């Protein structure tokens, strides 16, 4: 029965935000513009070059859109984990432990900000544009891949968020480290990974599985060979990688909570 509490918590939070419609509209537009600023960087870059890592402007925009939509969804549901240091420092996390609910969903449902949908909307708009301007040999499988890629990417981002923020159980003020991994992953995945140096590529693409958010699904959708030499079927494995990442994140979170001792606040 406890699982039915979460939709009610989310619903109450959303209704409270929609009651201030003008504020929501302004925040929504602001998020769309913020997403657009990131796209402008790519457009300015392509005024100086014809290809980036062997990919055209519209192909890079497709990767950017997949990454942006996935990050927007993850930010909507997992971004609240940025407040974990405050929960720990003030002793509020102890209150969560006393409730007959799981701690991670409690935090994720605590402060869902509907304005973040603006970022998702902006990324989806770019995605539709890019899909209309890149050569895709459409099939039912590729339609499914297009739909699943932002979802799998959001799960991967959320898993990264959980693992990165779990360090705050040992380093209370570990917010900056977590932000470097989470927001840094978004910046990394917006571009072809073959443009990065080998150490950074291995860390952010495979240790942190950012390559499976947008890069490899885009290759599969476009029918392109991986410049790094991995086989084509890798581009279809994002849902599997997302499931594995979620499993690892659940184990890390459970381990961290079990070793939580409080700050004495």
Helices and strands as residue ranges (DSSP letters): H 3-18, H 21-45, H 57-78, G 79-83, H 84-90, H 92-98, H 103-108, G 114-116, H 117-133, H 140-165, G 166-169, H 175-189, G 193-195, H 198-202, I 203-207, G 210-212, H 215-222, G 232-236, H 238-258
